[in-house]
Amino acid sequence: MAPPSVFQRILDYSNRADPYPLYAELRKTPVRREEDGTYVVSGYEEIVSLLHDPCVSVGRPQPGEPQDAAKEPPSFIRLDPPEHDRLRRVAMRHFGPPHSPHRVDSLRPELLEIIMDLIDSMAGRTRIDIVDDIAYPFPVTVICRILGVPREDEAGFHDWADAVIESLDPREEGRQERLRRRENARVELHRYLGRIAAERRKNPGDDLISGLVADEGPDGAMSPTEVAANGTLLLIAGHETTVNLITNGMLTLLRHPELLDRLHHEPDLAIGLVEELLRYEPPVHLRSTRIALEDIKIGGITIPKGAPIVLALAAGSRDPEHVPDPDRFDPDRRPNQHLGFGGGIHYCFGAPLARLEAQIALTELARRLQNPRLVTDPPPYRPSPELRGPRHLLLDIDGVT
Ligand code: HEM
C-alpha cells in the first residue's frame, strides 16, 4: 500500500494539534493532485486566484453527496452567481455593511453585556472551560438575538447544528453516515426556521428574520424556503467558527503570556490580535466544496473540468512567499492579509460581527480572569480537520474580578 500523502496525514486526527509543519510540506507543491483526483491547493496566490475564478463552482454535489442535494432549498454559501448574489444582497440589507454600516458596531453594548454576564456567572470557581463557559454560549446567544430565534430553543437545535458542521469533514471514513445525519438535520432546521418565519410574518419584530420575510426590495422577496435555508445558514455559520476563534485566541494568549498582559493594559491591541489569530490559528482550515467547471491552468498544472478542489486556507495564510516570518505570532503585523475569512464572492458574510465578538471576548477575559493557567497543552481537539479547534480548553484561575 502507498504511504499516506501529506494531505491524508493532515486529515489524520493524530496531527490535529499541530498541522502547520505538514502545511509547509504541502506548500512545496502549491497545487497537488491526490490519488482520488482531488486537487489540494495550498499556496496563497493560487488560493486567491481560485477564490476569484468564475470557473470554480460551489454549486455541484460533492463526491459521496446525494445527486439530488442540488435540489435542496439553497443557501447562498452553496450557490453560484447569479442566485448567490441575489440572496446574499437581500440578507446583507438586513445584517451589515455596506447598506447599514453601523448595524454591527451598534451591537457593541449588547455584546459587552452578554460577555459580562457569562464571566460573572463563573465567580467563585477555580477551574473553567473556555469552550463551554464562554466561547460557545457567547456567539450563539448573539446570533439568536440578531435572528430573533428564542435562546431557549438552542438546546433543541444544538444537535442539528452539530450534524451540519460535522458533515464538513472531508475524511472518507464515516462519510455516508455524516451525510445522512446532515440531511436529517437540514430538514429539521429548515422546518424550525420555517415556523419562526411564518410567525414573524404575522407578528413582525426588530429582528433579521422579520426583515427577510418582509423584504420587497429591488431583488424581490425571498421565498419562504429561501428564508428557512438562509436563516439556517446564518444560525450555524457562526457557531463553530467564532467558538474556535475565541478559544484559539485564549490558547495563543496563554502560550504568549506577555501578550495576555499587554492586552490587559492595552485593550486596543485586540484589533491587530484578532486579525493575526485569523491568519495564524484560524478556525477554518480547509474548504472542500469546490469543483472546476472548466480546465483551469494554475501553479504549472491543469486542474481538469469536473475535478474536486480543496482550498487549504490555513496553509495559504502561512505561505512565506506572501508573508514574512509566517510562523511567528505578531499582533502588530501590518499589513496583515490572510485567508481566515476566505475571499472573492463567498468572503465571510459575518466577518464584522465575528471580529467584534472575538475582540470583546478576549479583551474582557484578559481583563477579568485572575492568573489564568492552562491545564493541558495541547488541549483535546474536535475531530474536524476543516473547522479545527479545541473541544475543551480548561483553565485554572484564582477567580474573576
Ligand atoms: C463564509 C469564516 C463567522 C456567515 C465564510 C468563509 C469563511 C468563513 C472562510 C468562506 C467560505 C467559502 O469560501 O467557502 C468564518 C470565521 C468566522 C465566521 C473564521 C468566525 C471567526 C461567521 C458568522 C456568520 C458567518 C458569525 C454569520 C452571522 C457566513 C456566511 C458565509 C460565510 C453566510 C457564506 C458567504 C457567501 O457564500 O457569500 N466564513 N466565518 N460567518 N460566513 Fe463566515
Boltz pocket constraint, residues with backbone or C-beta under 6 A from the ligand:
constraints:
  - pocket:
      binder: B
      contacts: [[A, 76], [A, 77], [A, 78], [A, 88], [A, 143], [A, 233], [A, 234], [A, 237], [A, 238], [A, 239], [A, 241], [A, 242], [A, 245], [A, 282], [A, 283], [A, 284], [A, 287], [A, 289], [A, 339], [A, 340], [A, 341], [A, 342], [A, 343], [A, 345], [A, 346], [A, 347], [A, 348], [A, 349], [A, 350], [A, 351], [A, 353], [A, 354], [A, 355]]
      max_distance: 6.0
